[in-house]
Each structure stands twice: as structure tokens, then as C-alpha cells.
Amino acid sequence: MNKQKNEQVEQFLAKESQWQDCYKFLRNLIFNETELEENYKWMHPCYTINNKNAVLIHGFKGYVALLFQKGAILEEKYHTLIQQTERLQAEAVP
């Protein structure tokens, strides 16, 4: 599979100031270590598998989160995920 980085994500990262290093680290980790495809949705980097949303990188005031769209069904043995809604869990990266 020949994955390509998304131009809209490139533009997003170029404009980002507060969380740029964290975004780049997480992007490279997801892009290089998974088979997820890179997209830009909801004004943030979003990664999909089989055209279904898997994880979104999102910056907040005090942290960056990996938002797992189907996070509520993840087996979570380390108790590091925060359940934000009934169907969404996130990993906070301070």
C-alpha cells in the first residue's frame, strides 16, 4: 500500500502553533506504524480504515487527545482512556 500524506493536514500543521510538535509526533506515529489512511475531517487530522473513521487528533486548551470514534468498544486494560461520550473514548496527551 502506498500511503500519502493529506495536503489539508499539511496546511493544518503549518498553521498550528500551540500543539504543533505533539500533532506531528502523533501524526508520524499513526502514519508510520498503522495502516490507517490520513484524511482531514472536522478541521482536524482524521485517520480511517476501510473508509471508516478510526481516530482523530484534536487539540484542546490544556491537552491533545486521540479521539477513537469506536472507543467505547475498545478493550481498555490499562485504564488510560477517558470516556467523553457514550460512544467515544479519548487518550489525553498532556
trRosetta pair geometry for C-beta under 8 A, 3 or more apart (Angstrom, degrees):
i j d omega theta_ij theta_ji phi_ij phi_ji
1 35 6.7 77 52 -148 158 97
3 31 6.9 178 126 -165 144 85
3 37 6.5 -158 -131 -115 102 64
3 38 7.1 92 178 5 111 97
4 38 7.6 -119 94 50 50 110
5 9 6.5 -113 177 71 86 122
5 10 6.3 89 134 -57 115 103
5 31 6.8 7 -94 -135 89 149
5 38 5.8 -6 -136 66 48 156
6 9 4.1 81 75 5 101 109
6 10 7.0 -164 97 -11 53 82
6 38 4.5 -141 -13 122 106 103
6 39 5.9 130 -79 -119 155 20
6 40 5.3 -178 138 -28 143 97
6 45 7.5 158 53 -126 129 82
7 10 5.3 -47 -150 31 38 118
7 11 6.5 38 152 -17 66 102
8 11 5.6 -50 -149 37 35 112
8 12 6.3 42 149 -23 65 104
8 40 3.5 -101 98 12 126 164
9 12 5.4 -49 -146 34 34 117
9 13 6.4 33 155 -18 65 104
9 27 7.0 147 168 -131 130 136
9 38 5.9 -62 -7 167 158 120
9 39 7.9 126 -46 118 117 15
9 40 5.2 -156 -55 -75 73 104
9 45 4.7 64 -125 -99 115 96
10 13 6.0 -58 -151 37 27 108
10 14 6.5 30 152 -23 63 107
11 14 5.6 -53 -148 32 32 115
11 15 6.6 22 157 -11 64 108
12 15 6.2 -69 -156 40 28 103
12 16 6.2 34 151 -33 67 109
12 40 6.6 173 -25 -130 136 123
12 43 7.5 149 -115 179 124 60
12 44 7.2 137 -165 -124 156 34
12 45 6.7 -167 79 -48 150 83
13 16 5.5 -48 -139 24 35 117
13 20 6.3 102 -167 -141 74 85
13 23 5.9 -168 -113 113 92 131
13 24 6.3 93 -150 -75 132 87
13 27 7.3 -46 -81 -18 137 162
16 19 6.0 -60 173 65 122 74
16 20 4.5 153 104 -83 99 80
16 23 5.8 21 109 17 165 156
16 59 7.3 135 -147 -5 122 154
17 20 6.1 -21 -130 -28 16 115
18 59 6.5 137 87 173 112 146
19 22 4.7 -59 -171 51 84 114
19 23 5.2 91 125 -30 93 99
19 59 4.1 -163 13 -109 157 136
19 64 5.0 131 -153 -74 139 120
20 23 5.7 -57 -144 37 27 112
20 24 6.3 25 160 -18 64 108
21 24 5.9 -57 -148 37 28 109
21 25 6.3 30 154 -21 64 106
22 25 5.7 -52 -147 34 31 112
22 26 6.3 24 158 -11 65 108
22 59 7.6 120 81 -97 125 105
22 64 4.6 170 130 4 139 156
22 93 6.0 155 -164 114 125 129
23 26 6.1 -62 -147 42 27 105
23 27 5.9 30 156 -23 65 111
23 45 7.0 134 -165 7 102 134
23 57 5.9 120 -132 143 78 140
23 59 7.0 -51 -66 -52 109 117
23 64 6.8 -148 -66 -135 67 148
24 27 5.6 -53 -142 37 29 115
24 28 6.3 27 160 -17 64 106
25 28 6.1 -60 -152 37 25 106
25 29 6.4 25 153 -19 62 109
26 29 5.5 -54 -146 36 32 114
26 30 6.2 26 159 -13 67 107
26 57 5.2 142 107 -113 138 133
26 64 7.0 -150 -18 135 148 136
26 66 6.6 -163 -155 -77 136 105
26 93 7.1 -150 -68 -4 127 168
27 30 6.1 -61 -147 41 27 104
27 31 5.7 19 160 -15 66 116
27 38 7.6 50 -156 -118 95 129
27 45 5.9 -75 -99 -169 104 172
27 57 6.7 -70 -67 -14 77 163
28 31 5.8 -57 -133 44 27 108
28 32 5.6 6 173 -2 66 118
29 32 6.6 -66 -132 46 15 95
29 33 5.6 -25 -179 19 57 125
30 33 6.9 -69 -116 51 13 87
30 34 5.5 -33 -166 27 56 124
30 36 5.8 -43 173 58 98 133
30 38 7.8 118 110 -86 113 93
30 47 5.4 -117 166 -66 137 161
30 55 6.8 -143 -123 81 139 133
30 57 7.7 -135 -6 -49 149 118
31 34 7.5 -36 -81 47 5 84
31 36 7.6 -91 -97 74 40 91
31 38 6.0 1 -100 -57 102 124
31 47 8.0 -138 -74 -106 61 126
34 47 7.3 63 88 169 139 145
35 49 6.7 71 96 -116 91 106
36 47 3.8 38 153 171 136 114
36 48 6.4 135 -163 57 85 26
36 49 5.5 -71 -108 -61 70 88
36 54 5.6 -116 -119 53 124 145
36 55 7.0 -36 -132 35 165 102
37 47 6.7 153 69 -157 39 64
37 48 5.1 -31 60 64 96 85
37 49 7.1 149 10 -86 86 40
38 45 6.6 -37 -155 -159 94 98
38 46 7.9 124 -162 75 48 45
38 47 6.0 -29 -99 -102 51 78
39 45 7.7 129 76 -163 46 51
39 46 4.7 -39 78 77 95 92
39 47 7.0 164 24 -93 81 26
39 48 5.7 29 -1 -5 128 114
40 43 7.7 12 173 -126 91 18
40 44 7.3 176 -153 84 65 22
40 45 6.4 -42 -103 -101 67 43
40 46 6.6 135 -121 21 14 91
41 44 7.0 -32 75 60 54 69
41 46 4.0 -18 33 8 103 153
41 53 7.2 -86 57 -103 158 119
41 56 7.2 -89 72 -109 99 115
42 46 6.9 92 31 -55 95 131
42 56 6.9 -3 58 -142 127 146
44 56 5.5 69 103 -177 125 102
44 57 6.0 -157 170 75 108 62
44 58 5.2 -11 -141 -91 165 74
44 59 8.0 -177 -119 10 119 74
45 56 7.0 151 91 -157 55 57
45 57 4.6 9 66 39 107 110
46 53 6.1 -45 179 -131 118 98
46 55 7.5 174 -154 93 54 42
46 56 4.7 -17 -106 -104 80 83
46 57 7.9 -144 -74 18 39 68
47 53 7.9 96 77 -155 42 57
47 54 5.3 -55 101 62 84 105
47 55 5.0 -2 52 60 108 85
47 56 7.5 -167 18 -77 71 37
48 51 5.9 14 156 -136 136 18
48 52 5.9 154 -159 70 94 30
48 53 5.5 -53 -100 -95 88 35
48 54 5.8 151 -121 0 29 92
49 52 6.1 -30 70 59 63 85
49 54 5.1 57 2 -50 97 134
53 56 7.2 -4 -171 -48 115 98
53 69 4.4 80 112 -22 107 163
54 68 7.1 -32 164 -142 57 71
54 69 6.4 -129 -143 27 9 108
54 70 7.5 -44 -132 20 52 101
55 66 5.4 -9 -169 -177 119 95
55 67 6.6 148 -158 75 60 49
55 68 5.3 -24 -100 -98 84 61
55 69 7.1 -134 -76 -5 32 82
56 66 7.5 149 72 -162 43 47
56 67 4.3 -18 58 59 96 107
56 69 7.1 83 -12 -52 101 92
57 64 6.8 0 -173 179 87 109
57 65 7.7 164 -153 85 44 47
57 66 6.2 -24 -99 -103 64 64
57 67 7.8 -170 -79 17 15 82
58 64 7.1 162 86 -159 40 64
58 65 5.2 -18 66 62 91 92
58 67 5.5 24 9 -14 123 121
58 90 7.9 -62 50 -133 114 134
59 63 7.8 -164 -150 108 57 35
59 64 4.9 -31 -102 -105 70 81
59 65 7.8 169 -91 18 23 69
60 63 5.5 7 57 60 105 67
60 64 7.2 177 20 -91 72 29
60 65 6.5 38 -10 -8 112 108
62 94 7.4 -19 148 -130 84 80
63 92 4.7 6 154 -164 153 97
63 93 6.2 149 -175 65 93 47
63 94 5.2 -52 -110 -97 105 52
64 92 7.7 129 74 -160 41 52
64 93 4.7 -29 72 63 90 106
65 82 8.0 -78 -129 49 124 117
65 90 4.1 3 -175 179 124 128
65 91 6.4 149 -155 70 67 46
65 92 5.5 -32 -97 -98 86 53
65 93 6.9 177 -88 12 31 81
66 90 6.3 159 75 -157 48 70
66 91 4.5 3 47 47 103 102
66 93 7.2 68 -16 -24 89 114
67 71 7.3 -99 -178 -29 51 137
67 84 7.6 -39 -126 22 100 145
67 88 6.1 -10 -167 -168 96 115
67 90 4.8 -25 -99 -100 62 102
68 71 3.3 112 82 -72 106 97
68 74 6.2 17 126 -34 157 138
68 81 7.5 -42 24 -133 128 133
68 88 7.0 156 73 -155 59 62
68 89 5.4 -11 54 68 109 81
68 90 6.9 -179 13 -90 75 43
68 91 7.7 60 -20 -11 106 91
69 87 7.6 -3 173 137 54 103
69 88 6.7 -35 -132 -108 32 87
70 73 5.2 -33 163 36 94 110
70 74 7.2 123 112 -42 75 83
70 87 7.2 -47 -122 177 41 91
71 74 5.3 -34 -155 1 50 120
71 81 6.2 -175 -177 -169 121 143
71 83 7.4 -177 116 -112 116 69
71 87 7.4 109 50 150 75 49
71 88 5.4 53 40 -165 119 36
71 89 2.9 -147 146 37 130 86
71 90 6.8 -69 -82 -48 174 41
72 83 6.8 72 -99 -131 82 109
72 86 6.5 10 -89 147 155 49
72 87 4.8 -92 -2 -141 135 36
72 88 6.7 -9 -36 -12 95 17
72 89 6.0 152 -64 -26 47 100
74 81 6.9 110 76 -32 134 167
74 89 6.3 -107 33 49 123 142
76 79 6.4 100 140 -80 102 38
76 80 7.4 -144 -169 39 104 64
76 81 5.1 -88 -131 23 142 123
76 89 7.1 -115 -72 173 145 166
80 91 6.0 28 126 -127 103 94
81 89 4.1 29 167 168 128 122
81 90 6.5 140 -158 64 79 26
81 91 5.7 -57 -102 -75 69 71
82 89 6.6 153 72 -160 36 71
82 90 5.3 -29 60 64 91 83
82 91 7.6 147 13 -96 83 24
82 92 6.0 36 -2 -24 132 106
83 86 7.9 34 173 -109 112 17
83 88 7.2 129 -159 87 58 53
83 89 5.0 -39 -96 -100 61 84
84 88 4.9 -40 61 98 100 108
84 89 6.9 157 9 -114 79 27
84 90 5.5 35 -24 0 122 114
85 88 4.4 45 44 32 96 104
